[in-house]
Amino acid sequence: MIKRILSLLFAVALAEVCAAHVGSPDVYFQGEAGPYHLVVAVMTPQMIPGIAEIQIRAAEPGVRQMRIVPLYIVGEGSKYPPPPDVLAPSKDDPQFFSGKLWLMASGSWQVRVEADGDKGSGTIAVPVPAAARATLPMQRGLGAMLGALMVLLVAAVVSIFGASRREGQLEPGAAPTVSDRQGARLAMAVTFMIAVVLLALGGGWWKSAAAKRADRMIYKRPELLVSLAPGNTMTLHIGESQWHKLRDEVVSTRLIPDHGHLMHLFLIRMPQMDRFYHLHPVQPAGKVLAPVNETGPGGFVQELPSMDAGQYKVFADIVHDSGFPDTLIAEVNLPQTAGQPLTGDDSAVSAPIIGDAKSAPLVSNLSDGTRMIWERDNGGPLHSNQLLWFRLRVEDANGKPVNDLEPYMGMAGHAEFVRDDFSVFAHVHPDGSAPMAAVILADKTLPGANGAGAAPMANMPSMSSSPIGSKVSFPYGFPKAGLYRIFVQVKHNGRVETGVFDARVQ
């Protein structure tokens, strides 16, 4: 009993809220399954093996049945899918389907959804990074019962040894002497002390065993070491992760580009959240660093732009060649920096200090004179742990739609959801919270992807280079209540513009 409790407490203490995003492990995704547009939410389990909850909504009526299959994105596990689970529509809402799936091991998974209906059939692949991030605590009732049984067992052992010393050598019918009773009390005391020592030693052994087990099983993101070199150069080194190395086939340590960059770096000034930078470090040429596609992620450098001094929270998004994403975290104290102007995909914004979202405006003025409008449904309260749609439009100073937004790194826009205590960070796209590099890998595993069937980019209509109108939307669900700041990035007239909004979540 004590061993079990110590194991659970120790493992919980080690657990991190993990994986692709910081504190936001669930996956939200939308795409085309043949003729059907589907919105999929995957609530991942805290423990692996564990059960993931799946919710799927068809945009239009006519879908009669859905089948869901979990399988790896890469490796041998991607080639042999298990029999699918069949989902029937809800009685109350025929366009809504739900079900559960077992994820049997940590790694880069996909949930393959097959839709059948009036227009035929279609398939979509939803990347799902699975990792154990906590152990489930023992139920209080069960713990109390086992504790009582342990006390009873120790009392029984002590009593047995006492009775053995007091009456074990007596003739039948003889009464124990004072010496026998004293000897029995001594035997019971010694037995009790031995039991306590054994329980303590057993608890220590179990704690050590649990720690070793947790090191192998509970997800730990690689350490990110950030330093500032002369010349306003930031150096970022990614530490080794034993958790990743133990799962080289289904997680890997090698990196692949996502939206054309090996790393997406976000710097947010603490605690005001009034400065935000989205940068893209590179691996320096001519320096001895581990090659990304051979032995590991190595190191990165970033020439800093002009920045205000302060303590900054650092979030670094990377994607492994299995499709498994990591968001690395660190903090760095930066002096006032007079750097180079922002170029390419790099961007920055200054914003008011984060405050009470109850009075926060739904309009954010952009640097080019346009403004971004959050089309919030009815202005009602936002709730955690449910899928929400964030719809935004960009208009000029006269209130007319700006119909020439451009793709930003291949997407209609990018949004970052950050809780005011930095315990939640999520980088989301119009297609959802999965990194597009993982989406492409998962799409390539679909039947017909390399032949006459679905193309690897079939589920990514926003990858077009043509203008995309004035509106952009993002599917996301807040993992817990609190105050959030939302940074929404679009591209207009060749310049990255960032809208800033605050949201109070219940």
C-alpha positions as CSV (number, residue, x, y, z in Angstrom):
1,M,0.0,0.0,0.0
2,I,2.7,2.5,1.1
3,K,4.8,1.4,-1.9
4,R,1.9,2.1,-4.3
5,I,1.0,5.5,-2.8
6,L,4.7,6.6,-2.9
7,S,4.9,5.5,-6.5
8,L,1.9,7.4,-7.6
9,L,2.9,10.6,-5.7
10,F,6.4,10.5,-7.1
11,A,5.3,10.0,-10.6
12,V,2.7,12.8,-10.4
13,A,5.4,15.1,-9.0
14,L,7.6,14.3,-12.1
15,A,4.8,14.8,-14.6
16,E,4.8,17.7,-17.0
17,V,1.8,19.0,-19.0
18,C,3.4,18.1,-22.3
19,A,3.9,17.6,-25.9
20,A,3.3,19.7,-28.9
21,H,2.0,22.7,-27.0
22,V,2.7,23.8,-23.4
23,G,-0.3,22.8,-21.3
24,S,-2.5,22.3,-24.3
25,P,-2.3,18.6,-25.3
26,D,-5.6,18.1,-27.1
27,V,-5.7,18.2,-30.9
28,Y,-8.2,20.3,-33.0
29,F,-8.2,19.8,-36.8
30,Q,-10.3,20.4,-39.8
31,G,-10.0,19.1,-43.4
32,E,-11.5,17.4,-46.3
33,A,-12.3,13.6,-46.2
34,G,-13.1,13.2,-49.9
35,P,-16.4,15.1,-50.4
36,Y,-16.9,15.8,-46.7
37,H,-15.6,18.7,-44.6
38,L,-14.9,17.4,-41.1
39,V,-13.9,19.0,-37.8
40,V,-12.1,16.7,-35.5
41,A,-11.2,17.0,-31.8
42,V,-9.0,14.5,-30.1
43,M,-8.7,14.6,-26.3
44,T,-5.5,12.7,-25.5
45,P,-5.1,10.6,-22.4
46,Q,-2.9,11.6,-19.5
47,M,-1.4,8.1,-19.3
48,I,-0.2,5.8,-22.1
49,P,-1.6,3.2,-22.7
50,G,-4.8,5.2,-22.4
51,I,-8.1,6.1,-24.1
52,A,-8.4,9.1,-26.3
53,E,-11.9,10.6,-26.8
54,I,-12.8,11.5,-30.4
55,Q,-15.4,14.0,-31.5
56,I,-16.2,14.6,-35.1
57,R,-18.6,17.0,-36.8
58,A,-19.5,16.9,-40.4
59,A,-20.1,20.4,-41.9
60,E,-23.1,19.2,-44.0
61,P,-25.7,16.5,-43.5
62,G,-25.4,13.2,-45.5
63,V,-22.7,11.4,-43.6
64,R,-24.1,8.1,-42.3
65,Q,-21.1,6.4,-40.7
66,M,-17.6,7.0,-39.6
67,R,-14.8,4.6,-38.9
68,I,-11.7,5.6,-36.9
69,V,-8.3,3.8,-36.8
70,P,-5.2,4.7,-34.7
71,L,-1.8,4.0,-36.2
72,Y,1.6,5.5,-36.2
73,I,2.6,8.0,-38.8
74,V,6.0,6.4,-39.5
75,G,7.7,3.1,-38.9
76,E,6.3,-0.4,-39.2
77,G,3.3,0.5,-37.1
78,S,2.1,2.8,-39.9
79,K,1.7,-0.1,-42.3
80,Y,-0.6,-2.4,-40.4
81,P,-3.8,-0.6,-39.2
82,P,-6.0,-2.5,-36.7
83,P,-9.7,-3.1,-37.4
84,P,-11.6,0.2,-37.3
85,D,-14.0,1.3,-34.7
86,V,-17.4,2.3,-36.2
87,L,-19.1,5.5,-35.1
88,A,-22.7,6.1,-35.5
89,P,-24.2,9.7,-35.5
90,S,-25.7,11.2,-32.4
91,K,-29.4,10.7,-32.0
92,D,-29.8,14.4,-31.2
93,D,-27.4,15.7,-33.9
94,P,-26.9,13.5,-37.0
95,Q,-23.9,15.5,-38.0
96,F,-22.0,14.8,-34.8
97,F,-20.1,11.6,-34.1
98,S,-18.1,10.6,-31.0
99,G,-16.1,7.6,-29.8
100,K,-13.0,6.4,-28.0
101,L,-9.7,4.9,-29.1
102,W,-6.9,3.2,-27.3
103,L,-3.4,4.7,-27.8
104,M,-1.1,1.9,-26.7
105,A,2.3,3.6,-26.7
106,S,3.9,7.0,-26.8
107,G,4.8,8.4,-30.2
108,S,3.7,10.2,-33.3
109,W,0.2,8.8,-34.0
110,Q,-2.5,9.6,-36.5
111,V,-6.2,9.0,-36.2
112,R,-7.5,8.0,-39.6
113,V,-11.1,8.9,-40.1
114,E,-13.1,7.2,-42.9
115,A,-16.5,8.9,-43.7
116,D,-19.3,7.2,-45.7
117,G,-22.4,8.9,-46.8
118,D,-24.6,10.0,-49.6
119,K,-21.7,11.4,-51.6
120,G,-19.5,8.3,-51.3
121,S,-16.5,7.9,-49.0
122,G,-13.4,9.8,-48.0
123,T,-10.5,9.6,-45.6
124,I,-8.6,12.1,-43.5
125,A,-5.6,11.7,-41.3
126,V,-5.3,13.7,-38.0
127,P,-1.8,13.8,-36.4
128,V,-1.9,13.1,-32.7
129,P,1.2,13.2,-30.6
130,A,0.8,10.8,-27.7
131,A,2.9,10.9,-24.5
132,A,2.3,10.0,-20.9
133,R,2.2,13.2,-19.0
134,A,0.9,12.0,-15.6
135,T,-0.2,9.0,-13.6
136,L,-3.7,8.7,-12.4
137,P,-4.1,9.0,-8.6
138,M,-5.5,6.2,-6.6
139,Q,-9.2,6.5,-5.7
140,R,-9.6,7.7,-2.1
141,G,-12.0,4.9,-1.2
142,L,-9.6,2.2,-2.5
143,G,-6.7,3.9,-0.7
144,A,-8.5,4.0,2.6
145,M,-9.5,0.4,2.3
146,L,-5.9,-0.8,1.4
147,G,-4.6,1.4,4.3
148,A,-6.9,-0.2,6.7
149,L,-5.9,-3.7,5.5
150,M,-2.2,-2.8,5.9
151,V,-2.8,-1.7,9.5
152,L,-4.7,-4.9,10.1
153,L,-2.0,-7.0,8.5
154,V,0.8,-5.4,10.6
155,A,-1.3,-5.8,13.8
156,A,-1.9,-9.4,13.0
157,V,1.8,-10.1,12.4
158,V,2.7,-8.4,15.7
159,S,0.1,-10.3,17.6
160,I,1.2,-13.6,16.1
161,F,4.8,-13.0,17.2
162,G,3.7,-11.9,20.6
163,A,1.4,-14.9,21.1
164,S,4.2,-17.2,19.9
165,R,6.6,-15.8,22.5
166,R,4.0,-15.8,25.3
167,E,2.3,-19.1,24.9
168,G,4.3,-21.1,22.3
169,Q,6.3,-23.1,24.8
170,L,3.6,-23.7,27.5
171,E,2.2,-27.0,28.3
172,P,-1.5,-27.4,27.5
173,G,-3.6,-25.6,30.1
174,A,-0.7,-23.8,31.7
175,A,-1.0,-20.0,32.3
176,P,1.8,-17.7,31.0
177,T,4.1,-16.3,33.7
178,V,5.1,-12.7,34.2
179,S,8.3,-13.5,32.4
180,D,6.4,-14.9,29.4
181,R,4.2,-11.7,29.2
182,Q,7.3,-9.5,29.4
183,G,9.0,-11.5,26.7
184,A,5.8,-11.3,24.5
185,R,5.7,-7.5,24.8
186,L,9.4,-7.3,23.8
187,A,8.8,-9.6,20.9
188,M,5.8,-7.5,19.7
189,A,7.9,-4.3,20.0
190,V,10.7,-5.8,18.0
191,T,8.3,-7.2,15.4
192,F,6.6,-3.8,15.1
193,M,10.0,-2.0,14.6
194,I,11.1,-4.6,12.0
195,A,7.8,-4.1,10.2
196,V,8.2,-0.3,10.2
197,V,11.8,-0.6,8.9
198,L,10.8,-3.0,6.2
199,L,7.9,-0.8,5.1
200,A,10.3,2.2,5.0
201,L,12.9,0.3,3.0
202,G,10.2,-1.0,0.7
203,G,8.9,2.5,0.2
204,G,12.3,3.8,-0.6
205,W,13.0,1.0,-3.1
206,W,9.6,1.5,-4.7
207,K,10.2,5.3,-4.9
208,S,13.5,4.6,-6.7
209,A,11.9,2.1,-9.1
210,A,9.1,4.6,-9.8
211,A,11.6,7.3,-10.6
212,K,13.4,5.1,-13.1
213,R,10.1,4.1,-14.6
214,A,9.0,7.7,-14.8
215,D,12.2,8.7,-16.5
216,R,11.4,6.2,-19.2
217,M,7.7,6.7,-19.4
218,I,6.7,10.2,-18.5
219,Y,7.3,12.7,-21.3
220,K,10.1,15.3,-20.7
221,R,10.7,17.9,-23.3
222,P,14.3,18.6,-24.3
223,E,16.0,21.3,-22.3
224,L,16.5,24.6,-24.2
225,L,19.6,26.6,-23.3
226,V,19.5,30.2,-24.3
227,S,22.4,32.7,-24.2
228,L,23.2,36.1,-25.6
229,A,26.5,36.5,-27.5
230,P,28.3,39.7,-28.5
231,G,26.7,41.4,-31.5
232,N,23.1,40.9,-30.4
233,T,23.2,37.2,-31.3
234,M,21.0,34.8,-29.4
235,T,22.3,31.2,-29.3
236,L,19.9,28.3,-28.6
237,H,21.1,24.8,-27.8
238,I,18.6,21.9,-27.6
239,G,19.7,19.4,-25.0
240,E,19.4,15.6,-25.4
241,S,16.3,13.8,-24.3
242,Q,16.5,10.2,-23.2
243,W,12.7,10.0,-23.6
244,H,13.1,10.8,-27.3
245,K,16.1,8.5,-27.8
246,L,14.2,5.5,-26.4
247,R,11.5,6.0,-29.0
248,D,13.7,6.8,-32.0
249,E,11.4,5.1,-34.6
250,V,8.1,6.7,-33.5
251,V,9.4,10.0,-32.0
252,S,13.0,10.5,-33.2
253,T,15.5,13.2,-32.4
254,R,16.0,14.6,-35.9
255,L,14.1,17.7,-37.1
256,I,12.3,18.6,-40.3
257,P,11.1,22.1,-41.4
258,D,7.6,23.3,-40.6
259,H,6.4,26.2,-42.8
260,G,9.9,26.3,-44.2
261,H,11.7,26.7,-40.8
262,L,13.3,24.3,-38.5
263,M,12.4,26.4,-35.5
264,H,9.7,28.9,-34.7
265,L,10.8,31.1,-31.8
266,F,8.4,33.2,-29.7
267,L,9.6,35.7,-27.2
268,I,7.0,37.3,-24.9
269,R,8.0,39.9,-22.3
270,M,7.1,38.9,-18.7
271,P,4.8,39.5,-17.0
272,Q,3.1,42.3,-18.9
273,M,2.9,40.4,-22.2
274,D,3.3,43.7,-23.9
275,R,6.1,42.7,-26.3
276,F,5.8,39.8,-28.7
277,Y,8.4,38.5,-31.2
278,H,8.0,35.6,-33.7
279,L,11.5,34.8,-35.1
280,H,13.1,31.9,-37.0
281,P,16.6,30.9,-35.8
282,V,18.9,29.1,-38.2
283,Q,21.7,26.6,-37.8
284,P,24.9,28.6,-38.3
285,A,27.1,27.7,-41.2
286,G,30.8,26.9,-40.6
287,K,30.4,26.0,-36.9
288,V,30.7,22.6,-35.3
289,L,27.1,21.7,-34.5
290,A,25.2,18.5,-34.9
291,P,23.6,18.3,-38.3
292,V,19.8,18.3,-38.0
293,N,19.1,15.5,-40.4
294,E,21.9,13.1,-39.2
295,T,22.5,12.9,-35.5
296,G,20.2,15.4,-33.7
297,P,18.9,18.9,-33.5
298,G,22.2,20.7,-32.7
299,G,22.2,24.4,-32.0
300,F,20.6,27.6,-33.5
301,V,21.4,31.2,-33.7
302,Q,19.2,34.3,-34.1
303,E,20.3,37.8,-34.9
304,L,18.0,39.8,-32.7
305,P,16.0,42.8,-34.0
306,S,15.6,46.0,-32.0
307,M,14.1,44.9,-28.7
308,D,13.1,46.5,-25.4
309,A,14.8,45.3,-22.3
310,G,13.2,42.8,-20.0
311,Q,12.7,39.3,-18.9
312,Y,11.3,37.2,-21.7
313,K,9.5,33.9,-21.8
314,V,10.9,31.7,-24.6
315,F,8.8,29.2,-26.6
316,A,10.5,27.3,-29.4
317,D,8.4,25.1,-31.7
318,I,10.2,22.2,-33.5
319,V,8.9,19.1,-35.4
320,H,10.7,15.8,-35.5
321,D,10.9,13.7,-38.7
322,S,8.3,11.4,-37.3
323,G,5.8,14.2,-37.1
324,F,6.1,14.5,-33.3
325,P,6.2,18.2,-32.2
326,D,7.8,19.7,-29.2
327,T,7.5,23.2,-27.7
328,L,10.7,24.0,-25.8
329,I,10.6,26.6,-23.0
330,A,13.1,28.8,-21.3
331,E,13.5,32.3,-19.9
332,V,16.1,35.0,-20.8
333,N,16.9,38.5,-19.5
334,L,17.6,40.8,-22.5
335,P,19.1,44.3,-22.4
336,Q,17.9,47.1,-24.7
337,T,18.9,45.9,-28.1
338,A,19.5,48.0,-31.2
339,G,19.3,45.3,-33.9
340,Q,18.5,44.9,-37.5
341,P,15.1,45.5,-39.0
342,L,12.8,42.6,-39.2
343,T,12.9,40.7,-42.5
344,G,11.2,37.8,-44.2
345,D,8.8,35.9,-41.9
346,D,10.0,37.5,-38.7
347,S,7.5,39.8,-36.9
348,A,7.0,41.7,-33.7
349,V,4.3,43.7,-32.0
350,S,3.9,46.1,-29.0
351,A,0.7,45.8,-27.1
352,P,-1.0,47.2,-23.9
353,I,-0.3,45.4,-20.7
354,I,-2.5,42.4,-20.3
355,G,-5.5,43.3,-18.2
356,D,-9.1,42.4,-17.4
357,A,-10.6,40.7,-20.5
358,K,-14.1,41.6,-19.4
359,S,-13.6,45.1,-20.8
360,A,-11.1,44.1,-23.5
361,P,-11.9,45.5,-27.0
362,L,-12.7,43.2,-29.9
363,V,-10.7,45.5,-32.3
364,S,-7.0,45.6,-32.6
365,N,-5.3,48.4,-34.6
366,L,-2.6,47.2,-36.9
367,S,0.6,48.9,-37.9
368,D,-0.4,49.7,-41.5
369,G,-3.5,51.6,-40.5
370,T,-5.9,48.7,-40.9
371,R,-7.6,47.0,-38.0
372,M,-8.4,43.4,-37.0
373,I,-11.9,42.6,-35.8
374,W,-12.7,39.6,-33.6
375,E,-16.1,38.3,-34.7
376,R,-17.0,36.9,-31.3
377,D,-20.3,35.0,-31.2
378,N,-22.8,37.1,-29.2
379,G,-20.0,38.3,-27.0
380,G,-20.9,35.6,-24.5
381,P,-18.5,33.9,-22.1
382,L,-15.8,31.5,-23.3
383,H,-15.6,28.1,-21.7
384,S,-12.7,25.8,-21.3
385,N,-12.5,22.2,-22.6
386,Q,-14.7,22.7,-25.6
387,L,-14.0,23.5,-29.3
388,L,-14.3,27.2,-30.1
389,W,-14.1,29.0,-33.4
390,F,-12.1,32.2,-33.5
391,R,-13.2,34.2,-36.5
392,L,-11.4,37.4,-37.5
393,R,-11.5,39.9,-40.3
394,V,-9.3,42.7,-41.4
395,E,-10.7,46.0,-42.6
396,D,-9.3,49.4,-43.6
397,A,-9.8,52.7,-41.6
398,N,-13.2,53.2,-43.4
399,G,-14.5,49.8,-42.3
400,K,-14.2,48.2,-45.7
401,P,-12.9,44.6,-45.9
402,V,-9.3,44.2,-46.9
403,N,-9.6,41.6,-49.6
404,D,-6.0,41.1,-50.4
405,L,-4.5,39.3,-47.4
406,E,-1.6,37.1,-48.4
407,P,-0.5,33.7,-47.1
408,Y,1.9,33.9,-44.2
409,M,4.3,30.9,-44.3
410,G,1.8,29.1,-46.5
411,M,-1.2,29.6,-44.2
412,A,-4.0,32.2,-44.1
413,G,-2.8,33.1,-40.7
414,H,-1.2,32.0,-37.4
415,A,-2.5,32.4,-33.9
416,E,-0.8,32.0,-30.5
417,F,-2.9,31.4,-27.4
418,V,-1.0,32.2,-24.2
419,R,-2.3,32.1,-20.6
420,D,-1.2,35.0,-18.4
421,D,0.9,32.8,-16.2
422,F,2.5,31.2,-19.3
423,S,1.3,27.7,-18.3
424,V,-0.4,27.4,-21.6
425,F,1.0,28.2,-25.1
426,A,-0.5,27.0,-28.3
427,H,0.5,27.8,-31.9
428,V,-2.6,27.2,-34.1
429,H,-3.3,27.4,-37.8
430,P,-6.6,27.7,-39.7
431,D,-6.5,23.9,-40.2
432,G,-6.0,23.3,-36.5
433,S,-3.4,22.8,-33.8
434,A,-1.4,20.1,-35.5
435,P,1.9,21.2,-37.2
436,M,1.6,21.2,-40.9
437,A,4.8,19.1,-41.3
438,A,3.0,16.3,-39.4
439,V,-0.2,16.8,-41.5
440,I,1.9,16.3,-44.7
441,L,3.5,13.1,-43.3
442,A,0.2,11.7,-42.2
443,D,-1.4,12.5,-45.6
444,K,1.3,10.6,-47.4
445,T,0.2,7.4,-45.6
446,L,-3.3,7.6,-46.9
447,P,-4.4,5.0,-49.5
448,G,-3.6,6.4,-52.9
449,A,-1.5,9.2,-51.6
450,N,1.4,8.3,-53.9
451,G,-0.7,7.2,-56.8
452,A,-3.9,8.5,-58.4
453,G,-5.7,9.0,-55.1
454,A,-5.4,11.8,-52.6
455,A,-2.4,14.0,-52.9
456,P,-0.2,14.7,-49.8
457,M,-1.5,18.3,-49.7
458,A,-5.1,17.4,-50.2
459,N,-6.2,18.6,-46.8
460,M,-4.4,21.9,-46.9
461,P,-6.3,24.3,-49.2
462,S,-4.8,27.3,-47.5
463,M,-1.4,26.6,-48.9
464,S,-2.3,28.6,-52.1
465,S,-0.1,31.6,-52.9
466,S,-3.1,33.7,-54.2
467,P,-4.9,36.4,-52.1
468,I,-7.2,34.9,-49.4
469,G,-9.7,37.6,-48.8
470,S,-10.2,39.5,-45.5
471,K,-11.1,36.8,-43.1
472,V,-9.3,34.0,-41.2
473,S,-10.5,31.6,-38.5
474,F,-8.9,29.1,-36.1
475,P,-10.3,26.1,-34.2
476,Y,-9.1,25.8,-30.7
477,G,-10.2,24.8,-27.2
478,F,-8.8,26.4,-24.0
479,P,-7.5,23.6,-21.7
480,K,-8.3,25.5,-18.5
481,A,-10.0,28.6,-17.2
482,G,-8.0,31.9,-16.8
483,L,-6.9,35.0,-18.6
484,Y,-5.4,34.5,-22.0
485,R,-3.7,36.8,-24.6
486,I,-4.2,35.9,-28.2
487,F,-1.8,37.0,-30.9
488,V,-3.2,36.7,-34.5
489,Q,-0.8,37.1,-37.4
490,V,-1.7,37.7,-41.0
491,K,0.2,39.2,-44.0
492,H,-0.8,42.3,-45.9
493,N,1.1,44.2,-48.6
494,G,4.1,42.0,-47.9
495,R,4.2,42.8,-44.2
496,V,3.3,40.6,-41.3
497,E,0.6,42.3,-39.1
498,T,-0.2,41.1,-35.6
499,G,-3.5,41.6,-33.8
500,V,-3.7,41.3,-30.0
501,F,-6.8,40.3,-28.0
502,D,-7.4,39.3,-24.4
503,A,-10.0,36.6,-23.4
504,R,-11.3,35.6,-20.0
505,V,-12.1,31.9,-20.0
506,Q,-14.5,30.3,-17.5
